[in-house]
Amino acid sequence: MNDIIRIDGLHKSFGEVKAVQDLSLKVRQGELFAFLGVNGAGKSTTISIICGQLKKDSGRVFVNGYDIDSIKGEFKTDIGVVFQSSVLDKSLTVLDNLKSRAALYGIYGEDFENKLKELSELLDFSDLLKRTVGKLSGGQRRRIDIARALLHDPRILILDEPTTGLDPQTRKLLWDVVREFQKKKNMTVFLTTHYMEEAADADYVVILDSGRIAAEGTPLELKNTYTGDFITVYSITEESVKRLGKPYEAIRDAYRIKVKNTEQATELITKFPETFKDYEITKGKMDDVFLSVTGKSLTGGNEE
């Protein structure tokens, strides 16, 4: 697959604060790319530079094959962005917000009506078109944010913590729509999130710490590198667990035993078959990966 975003040796500082330090990465066309880091790690700074909203200090950024310094912003039509905070005009209706945004991309008349119908049905906001944005709930407003970003069928959709604070039903709806666009139109999704189950579904993950890449790879590669496997054993005494000689923790009605990998889990089960009557083996989670890589917990909120 082609690289639709490429960053080489990117640097950006704000006074003494080095927000991004020698960042290099590639995003392949059509993939879900997760860009993770605690607040202040440099995620939003990088996104602002990719979108042409912030000037970099040094390095090169390519979007859809174009060096963003060598063209006059044409690349921006390839990008749709859902920011952490809504950028909709609260005093306008949903319809007027979307109509004015579409006009910026030369989408008028029947073309606009067709796109509006498609998005309003997918995102379930047909009954909200005449309502002013300021009177919408957070979940309703987020649906319009997504529609705004998808109006012009962007090749790249940047989602900057898109589901923070949303109820599970709305989160599922948004991801169903994004996944449909990704599949049908080969759209690339560049995601920042603090919901690790969203990152676990990514094709590739980069973890940023203090403006530098701390780890990268597929979710499976990261789990295999930075966490082990876990065996959850039920109906067992703590004395039996201790005899296994592995780190463990008590969880409700079971014990969770940490092993290096699936091979070690198999060896342990084979060696102590009487202990493993009722059990399950699971990979470490992306939360475990993030904590292992950065030593920090990932939480939501706005980034400076």
Summary of the structure (lengths in Angstrom):
residues: 304
radius of gyration: 22.7
end to end distance: 33.4
largest distance: 73.4
contacts: 940
relative contact order: 0.15
helix: 37%
strand: 28%
